[in-house]
Amino acid sequence: MRMFDSVLVANRGEIAVRVIRALQAMGIRSVAVYSDADADALHVRLADTAVRIGPAAARESYLSIPRIIDAALSAGAQAIHPGYGFLAENTEFARACAEAGLVFVGPPADAIDAMGDKIRAKLTVQAAGVPVVPGRTQAGMSDDDLVEASLEVGFPVLLKPSAGGGGKGMRLVHAESELRDAIESARREARGSFGDDTLLIERFITNPRHIEIQVLADAHGNVIHLGERECSLQRRHQKIIEEAPSPFLSAETREAMGQAAVEAARSVGYVGAGTVEFIVDGASGDYFFMEMNTRLQVEHPVTEMVTGVDLVEWQLRVAAGETLDLDVSLSGHSVEARIYAEDPARNFLPTGGRVLALREPTDVRVDSALRVGLVVGSDYDPMLAKVIAHGRTRAEALRKLDAALGRMVLLGVTTNIPFLRALLRDPDVRAGALDTGLVERKLDSLVSAEVPESVYVAAGLERSLVPHGDDPWDQLGGWRVGEHAWATWRINDVDVRVRGDEVVVGSGDPVRSRAFLDGDDLVVGTRRYAVARDGDVLWLGADGHSWALTEAEFLVGALGAAGGSAGPVKSPMPGTVLVVRASAGDSVTAGQALFVVEAMKMEHTVTAPVDGVLTEVQVQAGQQVALDQPLAVVVPHEE
């Protein structure tokens, strides 16, 4: 076969941009698809042509097989690259492409089917001699079966959906008393994410490292591996920072795991790029097959950086019938950080907003679909970009990545960048002493919701320097005959007073600091802040951090009908109310589950803040809610 002339990219965000850039480099015409939410997205702007496929809801656009196929045929594409997520591991989609005369840039449908079902996958690779995690992998287990299996395996256990991946529907259960609620929640999330609520159960390895092997196979029987990636730094069972090679593996273990991965791929007749994931006991070094991702991985750039192999290019070459002729060797070290629209200080709950200012580092690799004006909503996954650094040594790569994140400016959306920098500087991370529970254990020391006093100083000085509005009474600071007066603003419920170069934050002492504007930046002393405004919200950014500072008038008045001690119940994230578990008038106890809110395929249970009576319920199942939107009010019994 000759190389394709035109390829449709059935995805969005940074992976769509990544694939389109590869197509451009190979001289292949690119076709983008987009939902109404993405009409002006970067991948749409970059592609040679773009086709609308439906409204914002993924099930009516990016997950609609007929609409994707129709878009490819109408645009004259010969092949479809699925990226990752959405339809990338969907057997019906791979078969629909073949039936329509389109080449699916991925493995055969039978291989997706075999590895997409975790139960079948474990049985298949076990027959090929690959070690698997102890557990029960029977199809169609009932809730009672899962409880019985958990008691057999012994706690802690890991509930996992048989279909899909990415940590969706996965639950770690420490005791029998938690099990049935976890099963219910895992089934609901798995059903919503993959259309299949089948669960399996595995022993939870208590000192686990997550290490995966990149494989590449052609249609002529050749299968190779390209080394491993260490993916142990995770939150909510989803990766945050990945690196290649692993600081844990010896050359002998690397080769043994690589050959096990090759045999796992051979066992299902694999073709294309794929990843075999292993859980490795950090104490013994024993490794067990977890699953195979039959697609390109989010973290594929670190493998590309240490091998010099363009995996997307080889996906296309293999799909076009070419034979693998690669001689793979590893050079240096690479580390990747995923930038998410989420708030680590609020247990990594998704955020959103409009990108007001953006500066991406230019001396490292950045895979991104960000642009100024982009609206980050709750329709899709919260990952925004990836920053990837390469160095001669692991220490050099870590330093480069940390420095690059410090130069990144992203205002208008709260992200995890400060958390990533703290994680990269953690002593255990620097030493390579990793496991999948590290982030959870150290979370309190890695995040902070506090706004530094220096930021309030900068905000007060910015308010004095920059005219806001046309009314002369709103301009600059206070003034009276013979002297400057103090000008006072309420910023994030903190009083900030400014007089000339003096600033008082709250009840603190005056601080002297000179400030001036330099282009779009505010320079305060020796520190430079990026600045952007969105109505009455001032965004400041420095060293990878960003702060949203809301200005408000002094508010005096009643606390509200519910009373000063009432417990408001608010939505922790923008999303959809899935479940309402209580009604107005119900007596509730602190910690009792009241609502389940879902956003970006993530569920969060909202609980009662105090013991009392639920005096009002302000939402219903299926309703869209905003961040911190009131859901209900709980009044303590004594009131």
Secondary structure, DSSP 8 states (H G I E B T S, - for coil): ----SEEEE---HHHHHHHHHHHHHTT-EEEEEEEGGGTT-HHHHHSSEEEEEESSSGGGTTT-HHHHHHHHHHHT-SEEE--SSTTTT-HHHHHHHHHTT-EESSS-HHHHHHHHSHHHHHHHHHHTT--B-SEE--TT--HHHHHHHHHHH-SSEEEEESS--TTTT-EEE-SGGGHHHHHHHHHHHHHHHHS---EEEEE--SSEEEEEEEEEE-TTS-EEEEEEEEEEEEETTEEEEEEES-SS--HHHHHHHHHHHHHHHHTTT--EEEEEEEEEETTT--EEEEEEE-S--TTHHHHHHHH---HHHHHHHHHTT----------SEEEEEEEESEEGGGTTEE--EE--EEE--SSSEEEE---TT-EE-SSS-SEEEEEEEEESSHHHHHHHHHHHHHH-EEESS--SHHHHHHHHT-HHHHHT---TTHHHHHHHHH------HHHHHHHHHHHHHS--SS-GGGSSS--BTTB---EEEEETTEEEEEETTEEEETTS--EE--EEEETTEEEETTEEEEEEEETTEEEEEETTEEEEEEEE----S---TT-TT-EEEE-SSSEEEEEE---TT-EE-TT-EEEEEEETTEEEEEE-SSSEEEEEE---TT-EE-TT-EEEEEE-TT-
